[in-house]
Amino acid sequence: MNKLSCHVLDTAGGHPAANISVKLFSHTSDKCLAEETTNSDGRAVFENITLDKQNYTLRFLVQPYCEAQFGSSFFPMIDVHFTVADERNYHIPLLLSPYSYSSYRGS
């Protein structure tokens, strides 16, 4: 069984972004499959889920964090779409700053 995890880093402050809610969705449904919150190290691990070979979305609800850290929120949420194509683990980091973000497939 493959695992899914994510990591949110505040690149403006140079530290992990804690207490960000992250939701997992399948592209075939609007129903939330799982929800986690980043810990003090900015990490969240989705336990007890099976990722079928299909497209998914991780939705990072960043507005409360951005308002607290940056004074405002340009992005209220950030959706990262990805495809599960094999049995490997999936780690999706999010690099966050007040007016930009980026993501990649981590290891």
C-alpha positions, 0 to 999 in steps of 0.5 A, spaced: 500 500 500 502 506 498 502 512 503 501 519 502 504 525 506 505 533 505 510 538 508 508 545 508 514 550 508 513 558 509 519 560 505 518 567 507 519 566 514 524 560 513 520 555 517 515 549 517 508 552 516 504 548 522 496 548 523 494 548 516 488 543 514 489 539 508 484 535 504 484 529 499 479 529 494 479 524 488 477 528 481 471 523 480 468 526 486 467 532 491 467 528 497 473 529 501 476 522 502 481 524 508 483 530 512 489 532 516 493 538 519 500 540 519 504 538 525 509 543 528 514 541 523 509 542 517 508 535 516 501 531 515 501 524 513 494 521 511 494 514 514 489 508 512 488 510 505 488 507 499 490 511 493 488 507 487 491 509 480 487 515 478 487 523 479 487 526 486 487 533 489 490 536 495 487 542 498 491 546 502 486 551 506 492 556 507 488 563 509 488 562 516 495 561 516 497 567 511 493 572 515 496 570 521 503 570 518 503 575 513 497 580 515 493 578 509 491 572 504 492 572 497 491 565 496 485 562 501 486 555 498 491 552 494 489 546 490 495 541 488 493 536 482 497 529 482 496 523 478 497 516 482 500 511 477 504 506 481 505 503 488 510 508 490 509 513 496 507 520 494 510 526 498 507 533 496 511 539 499 508 546 498 512 552 498 508 558 501 510 565 501 505 571 501 504 572 493 506 565 490 507 558 492 510 552 488 509 544 489 513 538 487 513 530 488 518 529 493 521 523 496 
